[in-house]
Amino acid sequence: MITMTDLEACQTLEEIANLQTQVDARKKDLDAEFGVKPYTPEAQSEWASLLEVEKEAGDRVTEVSARRAALVETAKDERHVERPFSGRTIVTSPRHVPDDVFALEQYRNLSGSEPELLQAYRDGAMFAVDRATYPNPQSVAATEQGHIQALVDQADRPTQHNPSRELSRRILSTGSPLYLSAFTKYVLGKPLSPDEQRAAAAPLSVADGAGGSAIPFYFDPTLLHVGAWTNVNPYRQVCTTKTIVGTDTYNGVTVGAFTVARGAEAAAPAQGMADDSFGQITAIVAEVKGFAGISVSMFQDRPDIVSELASLISESKDTEEESSFSVGAGGAVGNGFAPIGMFGAAHDTSGAYTHIDTAAADGAVAAVDAYSLEAAVPLRHRAKAVWFMNRAMIRIWQALETDGGQLFGGQFYARTGYPLPPNAGGNTGLALLNYPVYETPSAPAIVLATNDLVVSALVNPATYYIVERAGMNVETIPHLLDQATGRPSFQRGIAAWWRNTAKPATVDGGRRLAFKA
C-alpha cells in the first residue's frame, strides 16, 4: 500500500512524479476491482491513504516549482551558478527529449533527422539512468550510472547490426513506473490496465523477437555493474567483459608484438610485424535458460516479488557462469557458442590456453611445477598474470612451501598465511610466486590417475573475454500441472533467459598446469 512514508522517501521532483503515477495507477486498479460494489474496510483505508499522498505530493510539487521559478532570473547570471563536477555526462533538459522521457513514440516528432533521433534516444536513456533507483543492495547508484553510460556510448553505438540504438530504447521502454507496474502484474498473473498494456508492448518493438517480457533495466543483471552475488566468481571481477547489442556475434582483433631493430641511416627497416601478428577473436553468445515454479501464495504474500525474483535469477546466473567459465562445455562445442573454460580438457580443446604437464607422474604436484608454469607464461602477459584454482588446490600448494618461503613470499613456513574466507570476487589475499591467487570453486583438484586434468592456471585475465548480449527476458506460465495427477499444483512457472559466452582471446595469454598420471 502506498503511504506517506513513500512520499517522504522521495528526494527529487522526478521521484515524486513517479510516485504520483503509481498512485494514479493504483486508484484505477481499485476502481476496476470493485466497480459499483462498496469498498471493503481495507480498500477504504488504502483509498484514503492514496488521496492523502496525492494531495500532499501535489502541494509539494507546487511549492518546489514556485521556489525554483523565483530562482530563474538569478540562474540566468552565470556568475551565480555553481557547477558541480562529475565524471559522467549528465543530461539536464535536452530539447529533443520529450518531457516524459519514457514516451518512446514522441522522440521522432522532436527530432529533425535520423542522427538527431538516435542522439535523442541516447540522451533520454541517460536521463532515465541518472534518475533510476537500483534496488540491488550491492549496487552503488553512481557506479551503475557510469557503467550503463559506458555501455550506451560504446556497445550501443549505431552500427550495421544495431542501427537504431537498441539498448537505449530498451532502457526507455522498461524504465518507467508504468512499465514496472505492468511487469509486476505480468509476473503476478494479474490483468493489465490499458495504459499498462501499452507500456508492456513497447519493449516488443525493441527486442529481436525473443518473446517474453524484458526485465526493467535497473533489475537487469546483464546491464548492472555488480558481478557476483553470493557465489564465489572471480571471472567478472578480473577478466574482460564485452557487451554486444543488436547481434549474437562478437568480432575483435588481437595484435601480436611489434618488433623494432636498429639499422643504418636511410636504410629500409626490417618488417616490424609479422603477417600473422594480427588475429581475430570471434565469439557467438549462447542461450542460458532457467525455470522455477513459485507458489501462488508466495506471489500473494510478497509484494516485492519482482525485486526478489531478479535477485534470485542473478544469483543463479552467477553460479552457472562460474561453472561454465571454469570447465567450459567441451572442445567442439566451445568453438561454436558455448564457453571455452579456463580449466577445460588439456588436449582437444581448440582455443584453450596452452598447458604444460606436471614434472612427476606420481599423482602429485611439486614446487618445481609452479616455477615451470611461471617460466612458460609469455613475458608480455606475465606481469599481469594471476592464479586461478580451487581452494583444495590452494591448500596443496601451501603444503609445498619450502624453506625461506619461496612460494608464498614468507620468511618461514608459518608466514604463508591462510586464504581469506570465501568472498564474491574470489580474492584469497594470497600471492603464489608473487602473483595474486583467485579461488574458482568449480576448478578441478588433483585426482589420482586422472591424466591431463588441469588443476591450476596462471593467466593474464585481460585475455579471457566474457561476451554478453545485453538484455534479460522472462516469461510466465500461469498454471503448472502436477506430473502424477495432471491437476493444477497452484504454482506459476517463471522462465528466464539471457545470452553470453567466454573464451581466451589468445592461447598465449597464460599457461595451465595439467596433471600427468
Secondary structure as a PSIPRED ss2 file (coil, helix, strand):
# PSIPRED VFORMAT (PSIPRED V4.0)

   1 M C   1.000  0.000  0.000
   2 I C   1.000  0.000  0.000
   3 T C   1.000  0.000  0.000
   4 M H   0.000  1.000  0.000
   5 T H   0.000  1.000  0.000
   6 D H   0.000  1.000  0.000
   7 L H   0.000  1.000  0.000
   8 E H   0.000  1.000  0.000
   9 A C   1.000  0.000  0.000
  10 C C   1.000  0.000  0.000
  11 Q C   1.000  0.000  0.000
  12 T C   1.000  0.000  0.000
  13 L H   0.000  1.000  0.000
  14 E H   0.000  1.000  0.000
  15 E H   0.000  1.000  0.000
  16 I H   0.000  1.000  0.000
  17 A H   0.000  1.000  0.000
  18 N H   0.000  1.000  0.000
  19 L H   0.000  1.000  0.000
  20 Q H   0.000  1.000  0.000
  21 T H   0.000  1.000  0.000
  22 Q H   0.000  1.000  0.000
  23 V H   0.000  1.000  0.000
  24 D H   0.000  1.000  0.000
  25 A H   0.000  1.000  0.000
  26 R H   0.000  1.000  0.000
  27 K H   0.000  1.000  0.000
  28 K H   0.000  1.000  0.000
  29 D H   0.000  1.000  0.000
  30 L H   0.000  1.000  0.000
  31 D H   0.000  1.000  0.000
  32 A H   0.000  1.000  0.000
  33 E H   0.000  1.000  0.000
  34 F H   0.000  1.000  0.000
  35 G C   1.000  0.000  0.000
  36 V C   1.000  0.000  0.000
  37 K C   1.000  0.000  0.000
  38 P C   1.000  0.000  0.000
  39 Y C   1.000  0.000  0.000
  40 T C   1.000  0.000  0.000
  41 P H   0.000  1.000  0.000
  42 E H   0.000  1.000  0.000
  43 A H   0.000  1.000  0.000
  44 Q H   0.000  1.000  0.000
  45 S H   0.000  1.000  0.000
  46 E H   0.000  1.000  0.000
  47 W H   0.000  1.000  0.000
  48 A H   0.000  1.000  0.000
  49 S H   0.000  1.000  0.000
  50 L H   0.000  1.000  0.000
  51 L H   0.000  1.000  0.000
  52 E H   0.000  1.000  0.000
  53 V H   0.000  1.000  0.000
  54 E H   0.000  1.000  0.000
  55 K H   0.000  1.000  0.000
  56 E H   0.000  1.000  0.000
  57 A H   0.000  1.000  0.000
  58 G H   0.000  1.000  0.000
  59 D H   0.000  1.000  0.000
  60 R H   0.000  1.000  0.000
  61 V H   0.000  1.000  0.000
  62 T H   0.000  1.000  0.000
  63 E H   0.000  1.000  0.000
  64 V H   0.000  1.000  0.000
  65 S H   0.000  1.000  0.000
  66 A H   0.000  1.000  0.000
  67 R H   0.000  1.000  0.000
  68 R H   0.000  1.000  0.000
  69 A H   0.000  1.000  0.000
  70 A H   0.000  1.000  0.000
  71 L C   1.000  0.000  0.000
  72 V H   0.000  1.000  0.000
  73 E H   0.000  1.000  0.000
  74 T H   0.000  1.000  0.000
  75 A H   0.000  1.000  0.000
  76 K H   0.000  1.000  0.000
  77 D C   1.000  0.000  0.000
  78 E H   0.000  1.000  0.000
  79 R H   0.000  1.000  0.000
  80 H H   0.000  1.000  0.000
  81 V C   1.000  0.000  0.000
  82 E C   1.000  0.000  0.000
  83 R C   1.000  0.000  0.000
  84 P C   1.000  0.000  0.000
  85 F C   1.000  0.000  0.000
  86 S C   1.000  0.000  0.000
  87 G C   1.000  0.000  0.000
  88 R C   1.000  0.000  0.000
  89 T C   1.000  0.000  0.000
  90 I C   1.000  0.000  0.000
  91 V C   1.000  0.000  0.000
  92 T C   1.000  0.000  0.000
  93 S C   1.000  0.000  0.000
  94 P C   1.000  0.000  0.000
  95 R C   1.000  0.000  0.000
  96 H C   1.000  0.000  0.000
  97 V C   1.000  0.000  0.000
  98 P C   1.000  0.000  0.000
  99 D C   1.000  0.000  0.000
 100 D C   1.000  0.000  0.000
 101 V C   1.000  0.000  0.000
 102 F C   1.000  0.000  0.000
 103 A C   1.000  0.000  0.000
 104 L H   0.000  1.000  0.000
 105 E H   0.000  1.000  0.000
 106 Q H   0.000  1.000  0.000
 107 Y H   0.000  1.000  0.000
 108 R H   0.000  1.000  0.000
 109 N H   0.000  1.000  0.000
 110 L H   0.000  1.000  0.000
 111 S C   1.000  0.000  0.000
 112 G C   1.000  0.000  0.000
 113 S C   1.000  0.000  0.000
 114 E H   0.000  1.000  0.000
 115 P H   0.000  1.000  0.000
 116 E H   0.000  1.000  0.000
 117 L H   0.000  1.000  0.000
 118 L H   0.000  1.000  0.000
 119 Q H   0.000  1.000  0.000
 120 A H   0.000  1.000  0.000
 121 Y H   0.000  1.000  0.000
 122 R H   0.000  1.000  0.000
 123 D H   0.000  1.000  0.000
 124 G H   0.000  1.000  0.000
 125 A H   0.000  1.000  0.000
 126 M H   0.000  1.000  0.000
 127 F H   0.000  1.000  0.000
 128 A H   0.000  1.000  0.000
 129 V H   0.000  1.000  0.000
 130 D H   0.000  1.000  0.000
 131 R H   0.000  1.000  0.000
 132 A C   1.000  0.000  0.000
 133 T C   1.000  0.000  0.000
 134 Y C   1.000  0.000  0.000
 135 P C   1.000  0.000  0.000
 136 N C   1.000  0.000  0.000
 137 P C   1.000  0.000  0.000
 138 Q C   1.000  0.000  0.000
 139 S C   1.000  0.000  0.000
 140 V C   1.000  0.000  0.000
 141 A H   0.000  1.000  0.000
 142 A H   0.000  1.000  0.000
 143 T H   0.000  1.000  0.000
 144 E H   0.000  1.000  0.000
 145 Q H   0.000  1.000  0.000
 146 G H   0.000  1.000  0.000
 147 H H   0.000  1.000  0.000
 148 I H   0.000  1.000  0.000
 149 Q H   0.000  1.000  0.000
 150 A H   0.000  1.000  0.000
 151 L H   0.000  1.000  0.000
 152 V H   0.000  1.000  0.000
 153 D H   0.000  1.000  0.000
 154 Q H   0.000  1.000  0.000
 155 A H   0.000  1.000  0.000
 156 D C   1.000  0.000  0.000
 157 R C   1.000  0.000  0.000
 158 P C   1.000  0.000  0.000
 159 T C   1.000  0.000  0.000
 160 Q C   1.000  0.000  0.000
 161 H C   1.000  0.000  0.000
 162 N C   1.000  0.000  0.000
 163 P C   1.000  0.000  0.000
 164 S C   1.000  0.000  0.000
 165 R C   1.000  0.000  0.000
 166 E H   0.000  1.000  0.000
 167 L H   0.000  1.000  0.000
 168 S H   0.000  1.000  0.000
 169 R H   0.000  1.000  0.000
 170 R H   0.000  1.000  0.000
 171 I H   0.000  1.000  0.000
 172 L H   0.000  1.000  0.000
 173 S H   0.000  1.000  0.000
 174 T H   0.000  1.000  0.000
 175 G C   1.000  0.000  0.000
 176 S C   1.000  0.000  0.000
 177 P H   0.000  1.000  0.000
 178 L H   0.000  1.000  0.000
 179 Y H   0.000  1.000  0.000
 180 L H   0.000  1.000  0.000
 181 S H   0.000  1.000  0.000
 182 A H   0.000  1.000  0.000
 183 F H   0.000  1.000  0.000
 184 T H   0.000  1.000  0.000
 185 K H   0.000  1.000  0.000
 186 Y H   0.000  1.000  0.000
 187 V H   0.000  1.000  0.000
 188 L H   0.000  1.000  0.000
 189 G C   1.000  0.000  0.000
 190 K C   1.000  0.000  0.000
 191 P C   1.000  0.000  0.000
 192 L C   1.000  0.000  0.000
 193 S C   1.000  0.000  0.000
 194 P H   0.000  1.000  0.000
 195 D H   0.000  1.000  0.000
 196 E H   0.000  1.000  0.000
 197 Q H   0.000  1.000  0.000
 198 R H   0.000  1.000  0.000
 199 A H   0.000  1.000  0.000
 200 A H   0.000  1.000  0.000
 201 A H   0.000  1.000  0.000
 202 A H   0.000  1.000  0.000
 203 P H   0.000  1.000  0.000
 204 L H   0.000  1.000  0.000
 205 S H   0.000  1.000  0.000
 206 V C   1.000  0.000  0.000
 207 A C   1.000  0.000  0.000
 208 D C   1.000  0.000  0.000
 209 G C   1.000  0.000  0.000
 210 A C   1.000  0.000  0.000
 211 G C   1.000  0.000  0.000
 212 G C   1.000  0.000  0.000
 213 S E   0.000  0.000  1.000
 214 A E   0.000  0.000  1.000
 215 I C   1.000  0.000  0.000
 216 P C   1.000  0.000  0.000
 217 F C   1.000  0.000  0.000
 218 Y C   1.000  0.000  0.000
 219 F C   1.000  0.000  0.000
 220 D C   1.000  0.000  0.000
 221 P C   1.000  0.000  0.000
 222 T C   1.000  0.000  0.000
 223 L C   1.000  0.000  0.000
 224 L C   1.000  0.000  0.000
 225 H C   1.000  0.000  0.000
 226 V C   1.000  0.000  0.000
 227 G C   1.000  0.000  0.000
 228 A C   1.000  0.000  0.000
 229 W C   1.000  0.000  0.000
 230 T C   1.000  0.000  0.000
 231 N C   1.000  0.000  0.000
 232 V C   1.000  0.000  0.000
 233 N C   1.000  0.000  0.000
 234 P C   1.000  0.000  0.000
 235 Y H   0.000  1.000  0.000
 236 R H   0.000  1.000  0.000
 237 Q H   0.000  1.000  0.000
 238 V H   0.000  1.000  0.000
 239 C C   1.000  0.000  0.000
 240 T E   0.000  0.000  1.000
 241 T E   0.000  0.000  1.000
 242 K E   0.000  0.000  1.000
 243 T E   0.000  0.000  1.000
 244 I E   0.000  0.000  1.000
 245 V C   1.000  0.000  0.000
 246 G C   1.000  0.000  0.000
 247 T C   1.000  0.000  0.000
 248 D C   1.000  0.000  0.000
 249 T E   0.000  0.000  1.000
 250 Y E   0.000  0.000  1.000
 251 N E   0.000  0.000  1.000
 252 G E   0.000  0.000  1.000
 253 V E   0.000  0.000  1.000
 254 T E   0.000  0.000  1.000
 255 V E   0.000  0.000  1.000
 256 G C   1.000  0.000  0.000
 257 A C   1.000  0.000  0.000
 258 F C   1.000  0.000  0.000
 259 T C   1.000  0.000  0.000
 260 V C   1.000  0.000  0.000
 261 A C   1.000  0.000  0.000
 262 R C   1.000  0.000  0.000
 263 G C   1.000  0.000  0.000
 264 A C   1.000  0.000  0.000
 265 E C   1.000  0.000  0.000
 266 A C   1.000  0.000  0.000
 267 A C   1.000  0.000  0.000
 268 A C   1.000  0.000  0.000
 269 P C   1.000  0.000  0.000
 270 A C   1.000  0.000  0.000
 271 Q C   1.000  0.000  0.000
 272 G C   1.000  0.000  0.000
 273 M C   1.000  0.000  0.000
 274 A C   1.000  0.000  0.000
 275 D H   0.000  1.000  0.000
 276 D H   0.000  1.000  0.000
 277 S H   0.000  1.000  0.000
 278 F E   0.000  0.000  1.000
 279 G E   0.000  0.000  1.000
 280 Q E   0.000  0.000  1.000
 281 I E   0.000  0.000  1.000
 282 T E   0.000  0.000  1.000
 283 A E   0.000  0.000  1.000
 284 I E   0.000  0.000  1.000
 285 V C   1.000  0.000  0.000
 286 A E   0.000  0.000  1.000
 287 E E   0.000  0.000  1.000
 288 V E   0.000  0.000  1.000
 289 K E   0.000  0.000  1.000
 290 G E   0.000  0.000  1.000
 291 F E   0.000  0.000  1.000
 292 A E   0.000  0.000  1.000
 293 G E   0.000  0.000  1.000
 294 I E   0.000  0.000  1.000
 295 S E   0.000  0.000  1.000
 296 V H   0.000  1.000  0.000
 297 S H   0.000  1.000  0.000
 298 M H   0.000  1.000  0.000
 299 F H   0.000  1.000  0.000
 300 Q H   0.000  1.000  0.000
 301 D H   0.000  1.000  0.000
 302 R C   1.000  0.000  0.000
 303 P C   1.000  0.000  0.000
 304 D C   1.000  0.000  0.000
 305 I H   0.000  1.000  0.000
 306 V H   0.000  1.000  0.000
 307 S H   0.000  1.000  0.000
 308 E H   0.000  1.000  0.000
 309 L H   0.000  1.000  0.000
 310 A H   0.000  1.000  0.000
 311 S H   0.000  1.000  0.000
 312 L H   0.000  1.000  0.000
 313 I H   0.000  1.000  0.000
 314 S H   0.000  1.000  0.000
 315 E H   0.000  1.000  0.000
 316 S H   0.000  1.000  0.000
 317 K H   0.000  1.000  0.000
 318 D H   0.000  1.000  0.000
 319 T H   0.000  1.000  0.000
 320 E H   0.000  1.000  0.000
 321 E H   0.000  1.000  0.000
 322 E H   0.000  1.000  0.000
 323 S H   0.000  1.000  0.000
 324 S H   0.000  1.000  0.000
 325 F H   0.000  1.000  0.000
 326 S H   0.000  1.000  0.000
 327 V H   0.000  1.000  0.000
 328 G C   1.000  0.000  0.000
 329 A C   1.000  0.000  0.000
 330 G C   1.000  0.000  0.000
 331 G H   0.000  1.000  0.000
 332 A H   0.000  1.000  0.000
 333 V H   0.000  1.000  0.000
 334 G H   0.000  1.000  0.000
 335 N C   1.000  0.000  0.000
 336 G C   1.000  0.000  0.000
 337 F C   1.000  0.000  0.000
 338 A C   1.000  0.000  0.000
 339 P C   1.000  0.000  0.000
 340 I C   1.000  0.000  0.000
 341 G C   1.000  0.000  0.000
 342 M C   1.000  0.000  0.000
 343 F C   1.000  0.000  0.000
 344 G C   1.000  0.000  0.000
 345 A C   1.000  0.000  0.000
 346 A C   1.000  0.000  0.000
 347 H C   1.000  0.000  0.000
 348 D C   1.000  0.000  0.000
 349 T C   1.000  0.000  0.000
 350 S C   1.000  0.000  0.000
 351 G C   1.000  0.000  0.000
 352 A C   1.000  0.000  0.000
 353 Y C   1.000  0.000  0.000
 354 T E   0.000  0.000  1.000
 355 H E   0.000  0.000  1.000
 356 I E   0.000  0.000  1.000
 357 D E   0.000  0.000  1.000
 358 T C   1.000  0.000  0.000
 359 A C   1.000  0.000  0.000
 360 A C   1.000  0.000  0.000
 361 A C   1.000  0.000  0.000
 362 D C   1.000  0.000  0.000
 363 G C   1.000  0.000  0.000
 364 A C   1.000  0.000  0.000
 365 V C   1.000  0.000  0.000
 366 A C   1.000  0.000  0.000
 367 A H   0.000  1.000  0.000
 368 V H   0.000  1.000  0.000
 369 D H   0.000  1.000  0.000
 370 A H   0.000  1.000  0.000
 371 Y H   0.000  1.000  0.000
 372 S H   0.000  1.000  0.000
 373 L H   0.000  1.000  0.000
 374 E H   0.000  1.000  0.000
 375 A H   0.000  1.000  0.000
 376 A H   0.000  1.000  0.000
 377 V C   1.000  0.000  0.000
 378 P C   1.000  0.000  0.000
 379 L H   0.000  1.000  0.000
 380 R H   0.000  1.000  0.000
 381 H H   0.000  1.000  0.000
 382 R H   0.000  1.000  0.000
 383 A C   1.000  0.000  0.000
 384 K C   1.000  0.000  0.000
 385 A C   1.000  0.000  0.000
 386 V E   0.000  0.000  1.000
 387 W E   0.000  0.000  1.000
 388 F E   0.000  0.000  1.000
 389 M E   0.000  0.000  1.000
 390 N C   1.000  0.000  0.000
 391 R H   0.000  1.000  0.000
 392 A H   0.000  1.000  0.000
 393 M H   0.000  1.000  0.000
 394 I H   0.000  1.000  0.000
 395 R H   0.000  1.000  0.000
 396 I H   0.000  1.000  0.000
 397 W H   0.000  1.000  0.000
 398 Q H   0.000  1.000  0.000
 399 A C   1.000  0.000  0.000
 400 L C   1.000  0.000  0.000
 401 E C   1.000  0.000  0.000
 402 T C   1.000  0.000  0.000
 403 D C   1.000  0.000  0.000
 404 G C   1.000  0.000  0.000
 405 G C   1.000  0.000  0.000
 406 Q C   1.000  0.000  0.000
 407 L C   1.000  0.000  0.000
 408 F C   1.000  0.000  0.000
 409 G C   1.000  0.000  0.000
 410 G C   1.000  0.000  0.000
 411 Q C   1.000  0.000  0.000
 412 F C   1.000  0.000  0.000
 413 Y H   0.000  1.000  0.000
 414 A H   0.000  1.000  0.000
 415 R H   0.000  1.000  0.000
 416 T H   0.000  1.000  0.000
 417 G C   1.000  0.000  0.000
 418 Y C   1.000  0.000  0.000
 419 P C   1.000  0.000  0.000
 420 L C   1.000  0.000  0.000
 421 P C   1.000  0.000  0.000
 422 P C   1.000  0.000  0.000
 423 N C   1.000  0.000  0.000
 424 A C   1.000  0.000  0.000
 425 G C   1.000  0.000  0.000
 426 G C   1.000  0.000  0.000
 427 N E   0.000  0.000  1.000
 428 T E   0.000  0.000  1.000
 429 G E   0.000  0.000  1.000
 430 L E   0.000  0.000  1.000
 431 A E   0.000  0.000  1.000
 432 L E   0.000  0.000  1.000
 433 L C   1.000  0.000  0.000
 434 N C   1.000  0.000  0.000
 435 Y E   0.000  0.000  1.000
 436 P E   0.000  0.000  1.000
 437 V E   0.000  0.000  1.000
 438 Y E   0.000  0.000  1.000
 439 E E   0.000  0.000  1.000
 440 T C   1.000  0.000  0.000
 441 P C   1.000  0.000  0.000
 442 S C   1.000  0.000  0.000
 443 A C   1.000  0.000  0.000
 444 P C   1.000  0.000  0.000
 445 A C   1.000  0.000  0.000
 446 I C   1.000  0.000  0.000
 447 V C   1.000  0.000  0.000
 448 L C   1.000  0.000  0.000
 449 A C   1.000  0.000  0.000
 450 T C   1.000  0.000  0.000
 451 N C   1.000  0.000  0.000
 452 D C   1.000  0.000  0.000
 453 L C   1.000  0.000  0.000
 454 V E   0.000  0.000  1.000
 455 V E   0.000  0.000  1.000
 456 S E   0.000  0.000  1.000
 457 A E   0.000  0.000  1.000
 458 L E   0.000  0.000  1.000
 459 V E   0.000  0.000  1.000
 460 N C   1.000  0.000  0.000
 461 P H   0.000  1.000  0.000
 462 A H   0.000  1.000  0.000
 463 T H   0.000  1.000  0.000
 464 Y E   0.000  0.000  1.000
 465 Y E   0.000  0.000  1.000
 466 I E   0.000  0.000  1.000
 467 V E   0.000  0.000  1.000
 468 E E   0.000  0.000  1.000
 469 R E   0.000  0.000  1.000
 470 A E   0.000  0.000  1.000
 471 G E   0.000  0.000  1.000
 472 M E   0.000  0.000  1.000
 473 N E   0.000  0.000  1.000
 474 V E   0.000  0.000  1.000
 475 E E   0.000  0.000  1.000
 476 T E   0.000  0.000  1.000
 477 I E   0.000  0.000  1.000
 478 P C   1.000  0.000  0.000
 479 H C   1.000  0.000  0.000
 480 L C   1.000  0.000  0.000
 481 L E   0.000  0.000  1.000
 482 D C   1.000  0.000  0.000
 483 Q C   1.000  0.000  0.000
 484 A C   1.000  0.000  0.000
 485 T C   1.000  0.000  0.000
 486 G C   1.000  0.000  0.000
 487 R C   1.000  0.000  0.000
 488 P E   0.000  0.000  1.000
 489 S C   1.000  0.000  0.000
 490 F C   1.000  0.000  0.000
 491 Q E   0.000  0.000  1.000
 492 R E   0.000  0.000  1.000
 493 G E   0.000  0.000  1.000
 494 I E   0.000  0.000  1.000
 495 A E   0.000  0.000  1.000
 496 A E   0.000  0.000  1.000
 497 W E   0.000  0.000  1.000
 498 W E   0.000  0.000  1.000
 499 R E   0.000  0.000  1.000
 500 N E   0.000  0.000  1.000
 501 T E   0.000  0.000  1.000
 502 A E   0.000  0.000  1.000
 503 K E   0.000  0.000  1.000
 504 P E   0.000  0.000  1.000
 505 A C   1.000  0.000  0.000
 506 T C   1.000  0.000  0.000
 507 V H   0.000  1.000  0.000
 508 D H   0.000  1.000  0.000
 509 G H   0.000  1.000  0.000
 510 G E   0.000  0.000  1.000
 511 R E   0.000  0.000  1.000
 512 R E   0.000  0.000  1.000
 513 L E   0.000  0.000  1.000
 514 A E   0.000  0.000  1.000
 515 F C   1.000  0.000  0.000
 516 K C   1.000  0.000  0.000
 517 A C   1.000  0.000  0.000
